[in-house]
Amino acid sequence: MTSQENKDKWHADSSNWKLGILYFNKEDKRIFVPKRLGFLGWTVNFANPIAYVIMIGILYILYVSVSK
């Protein structure tokens, strides 16, 4: 299990943020992580393959609901 100290260190590391907004860290096994500015909510860890499944699912649901 990863310590909170490591999670905080990863979150603060600019190299884990692509374009400043997309979180990508293979060491961090969390799917959802706080956004860079924590009060803005959560984002997904795009290094976790499950994140892509979730994003595709959300896009599919949006597509189905809009296309009706």
C-alpha positions, 0 to 999 in steps of 0.5 A: 500500500502506498503511503499518503506521503508518496501520494502527496509527493506524486501529486505535487510533482509537475512531471506527473501532470501533462499539459498541466491538467492531465495526471499521468503516473504509472506508480500511482495505482489510484484511478481518481486523484484530486485535481491540481487545485484540490478544491476543483474536484477530481480527475483520472490517472491516465496511466491507469488502464481502467481510467480509459474504460471509464472515460469510454463508458462516460463518452458512450453514455453521453453519445447515446443520450444525445443521439436520441 
